[in-house]
């Protein structure tokens, strides 16, 4: 597995490369946005992205990578404010870790996003389309449409709504959504789930499409 590390701190870059190689990963490195876009290739399976780059804001780079590829992106940065996490997730990132972080946790997160990515590739196509109050969720085409116009969702956002669509009208526990989308039982993804749910509501313009059932989970309703 090849990890593209986008980091302008040479010492941290060297340490990450050494640790990930010891853990069995191949690594490519980039010190700025231009190098990252050049290094991004078909063999890249995960991007570890710092936000503080010398030539381009990391959030903008995240959007550019997402336009080119569905590769899992983990943002790793010293910016700890929740709004930065929200911006990163909305830009297409799959996960977010704040520096300083434990490298063993980083490896576990890499494993989690790649397990999910591989499951999506190997999953057989489902000929299934669900309509909820004027919103069509096409699981086979991986599209959400309103009035026959596609809604631009990130991969993670679609995966969440797809889980809910498989159980229309039924409350799906948070733990189940996290397990199916992120392939892990970690409660650390609970905040990420909330951010993505909010983004789905905003992008569809349907705040009532997904109902929050406090203390339990979410339900696709479209009241």
C-alpha positions as CSV (number, residue, x, y, z in Angstrom):
1,X,0.0,0.0,0.0
2,X,1.3,3.4,-0.9
3,X,0.8,6.5,1.3
4,X,1.3,9.9,-0.1
5,X,2.5,12.2,2.7
6,X,2.0,15.9,2.1
7,X,4.0,17.7,4.8
8,X,6.4,20.7,4.7
9,X,8.2,19.9,7.9
10,X,11.2,17.9,6.8
11,X,11.9,16.3,10.2
12,X,8.3,15.2,10.6
13,X,8.2,13.9,7.0
14,X,11.3,11.8,7.6
15,X,9.9,10.4,10.8
16,X,6.6,9.5,9.2
17,X,8.2,7.9,6.2
18,X,10.4,5.8,8.5
19,X,7.6,4.7,10.7
20,X,5.2,3.9,7.9
21,X,7.8,1.9,6.0
22,X,8.6,0.0,9.1
23,X,4.9,-0.8,9.4
24,X,4.9,-2.2,5.9
25,X,3.7,0.8,3.8
26,X,5.3,2.3,0.8
27,X,5.6,6.1,0.9
28,X,5.7,9.0,-1.5
29,X,6.3,12.5,-0.2
30,X,5.5,16.1,-1.2
31,X,6.4,19.3,0.5
32,X,3.8,21.5,-1.1
33,X,0.6,21.4,-3.1
34,X,2.2,21.4,-6.5
35,X,4.4,18.4,-5.6
36,X,1.4,16.6,-4.1
37,X,-0.7,16.9,-7.3
38,X,2.3,15.7,-9.4
39,X,2.9,12.7,-7.0
40,X,-0.7,11.7,-6.9
41,X,-1.0,8.5,-9.0
42,X,-3.0,5.4,-9.6
43,X,-0.9,3.6,-7.0
44,X,-1.7,6.1,-4.3
45,X,-4.1,4.4,-1.8
46,X,-4.1,7.0,1.0
47,X,-3.2,10.7,1.2
48,X,-1.9,12.0,4.6
49,X,-2.4,15.8,4.2
50,X,-1.1,18.7,6.3
51,X,-3.0,21.9,6.0
52,X,-0.2,24.4,6.5
53,X,1.5,24.2,3.1
54,X,3.7,27.0,1.7
55,X,2.0,27.4,-1.7
56,X,-1.6,26.3,-1.2
57,X,-4.1,26.0,1.6
58,X,-4.5,22.4,2.5
59,X,-8.3,22.6,2.3
60,X,-8.0,23.8,-1.3
61,X,-5.6,21.0,-2.1
62,X,-8.0,18.5,-0.5
63,X,-10.7,19.7,-3.0
64,X,-8.3,19.5,-5.9
65,X,-7.4,15.9,-5.0
66,X,-11.0,15.0,-4.5
67,X,-11.8,16.3,-8.0
68,X,-9.1,14.0,-9.5
69,X,-9.5,10.9,-7.3
70,X,-11.6,9.0,-4.8
71,X,-8.5,8.1,-2.8
72,X,-9.0,8.2,1.0
73,X,-7.7,11.5,2.5
74,X,-6.7,11.9,6.1
75,X,-6.0,15.4,7.2
76,X,-3.2,15.7,9.8
77,X,-2.7,19.2,11.2
78,X,-2.0,21.3,14.2
79,X,-5.2,23.3,13.6
80,X,-7.5,21.9,16.3
81,X,-10.5,24.3,16.0
82,X,-13.7,22.4,15.2
83,X,-14.4,24.7,12.2
84,X,-11.2,23.5,10.5
85,X,-12.3,19.9,10.9
86,X,-15.7,20.8,9.4
87,X,-14.0,22.6,6.5
88,X,-11.8,19.6,5.9
89,X,-14.6,17.1,5.9
90,X,-16.7,19.2,3.7
91,X,-13.8,19.5,1.2
92,X,-13.8,15.7,0.8
93,X,-11.5,14.4,3.6
94,X,-12.4,11.0,5.1
95,X,-10.8,11.5,8.5
96,X,-9.0,14.2,10.6
97,X,-6.2,13.9,13.2
98,X,-4.8,16.7,15.2
99,X,-1.0,17.1,15.8
100,X,0.6,15.8,17.9
101,X,-0.9,12.4,17.4
102,X,0.1,8.9,18.3
103,X,1.6,7.2,15.2
104,X,0.0,3.9,16.1
105,X,-3.5,5.6,16.0
106,X,-2.5,7.1,12.7
107,X,-1.8,3.6,11.3
108,X,-5.1,2.3,12.7
109,X,-6.9,5.2,10.9
110,X,-5.1,4.4,7.7
111,X,-6.3,0.8,8.0
112,X,-9.8,1.9,8.7
113,X,-10.2,4.2,5.7
114,X,-8.6,1.7,3.3
115,X,-10.8,-1.2,4.5
116,X,-13.8,0.9,3.8
117,X,-12.4,2.0,0.4
118,X,-11.7,-1.6,-0.6
119,X,-15.1,-2.8,0.5
120,X,-16.7,-0.3,-1.8
121,X,-14.7,-1.4,-4.8
122,X,-15.4,-5.1,-4.2
123,X,-19.1,-4.6,-3.3
124,X,-21.3,-6.0,-6.1
125,X,-23.5,-3.4,-7.8
126,X,-26.9,-3.1,-6.4
127,X,-29.8,-2.4,-8.7
128,X,-31.7,-0.4,-6.2
129,X,-33.2,3.1,-6.2
130,X,-35.1,4.5,-3.3
131,X,-37.4,7.6,-3.3
132,X,-37.9,9.5,-0.1
133,X,-40.2,12.6,-0.3
134,X,-38.9,13.7,-3.7
135,X,-35.3,12.7,-3.1
136,X,-34.1,9.7,-5.1
137,X,-31.2,7.7,-3.8
138,X,-29.7,5.5,-6.5
139,X,-27.5,3.0,-4.8
140,X,-26.3,1.4,-8.0
141,X,-25.2,4.7,-9.6
142,X,-24.1,6.1,-6.2
143,X,-26.1,9.3,-6.8
144,X,-28.6,11.4,-4.9
145,X,-31.0,13.3,-7.2
146,X,-33.6,16.0,-6.5
147,X,-35.9,16.8,-9.4
148,X,-33.6,14.6,-11.6
149,X,-30.7,16.9,-10.7
150,X,-27.7,15.2,-9.0
151,X,-26.6,16.5,-5.6
152,X,-22.8,16.7,-5.2
153,X,-22.0,14.6,-2.2
154,X,-18.6,13.4,-1.1
155,X,-18.0,9.7,-1.0
156,X,-18.4,9.6,2.8
157,X,-21.7,11.6,2.6
158,X,-23.1,9.2,0.1
159,X,-22.1,6.1,2.1
160,X,-23.9,7.5,5.1
161,X,-27.1,8.2,3.2
162,X,-26.9,4.8,1.5
163,X,-26.8,3.1,4.9
164,X,-29.9,5.0,6.0
165,X,-31.6,4.3,2.6
166,X,-31.3,0.6,3.2
167,X,-33.5,1.0,6.3
168,X,-36.0,3.6,5.3
169,X,-38.1,4.8,8.2
170,X,-36.0,2.8,10.6
171,X,-33.8,4.4,13.2
172,X,-30.2,3.3,12.5
173,X,-27.9,3.4,15.5
174,X,-24.8,5.6,15.3
175,X,-22.6,2.6,16.0
176,X,-24.0,0.8,13.0
177,X,-23.6,3.7,10.7
178,X,-20.0,4.2,11.9
179,X,-19.3,0.4,11.5
180,X,-20.6,0.3,8.0
181,X,-19.1,3.5,6.7
182,X,-15.8,3.6,8.5
183,X,-15.4,-0.1,9.1
184,X,-14.6,0.4,12.7
185,X,-16.4,0.6,16.1
186,X,-14.5,3.7,17.2
187,X,-16.6,6.3,18.9
188,X,-14.0,8.8,17.8
189,X,-15.9,9.0,14.5
190,X,-19.1,10.2,16.2
191,X,-18.3,13.9,15.7
192,X,-17.4,13.2,12.1
193,X,-20.7,11.5,11.6
194,X,-22.6,14.6,12.9
195,X,-20.6,16.9,10.6
196,X,-21.4,14.7,7.5
197,X,-25.1,14.5,8.4
198,X,-25.2,18.3,8.6
199,X,-23.5,18.6,5.3
200,X,-26.0,16.2,3.6
201,X,-28.9,18.3,4.9
202,X,-27.3,21.5,3.7
203,X,-26.4,20.2,0.2
204,X,-29.8,18.6,-0.4
205,X,-31.6,21.7,1.0
206,X,-33.7,19.2,3.0
207,X,-33.1,19.6,6.7
208,X,-35.9,17.1,7.4
209,X,-34.5,14.4,5.2
210,X,-32.5,12.8,8.0
211,X,-34.1,12.9,11.5
212,X,-31.9,12.8,14.6
213,X,-33.2,10.4,17.2
214,X,-31.4,11.6,20.4
215,X,-29.4,9.0,22.1
216,X,-29.9,6.4,19.4
217,X,-29.0,7.4,15.8
218,X,-30.6,8.7,12.6
219,X,-33.6,7.9,10.4
220,X,-34.3,8.7,6.8
221,X,-37.7,10.3,6.8
222,X,-38.2,13.3,4.5
223,X,-41.3,14.5,6.4
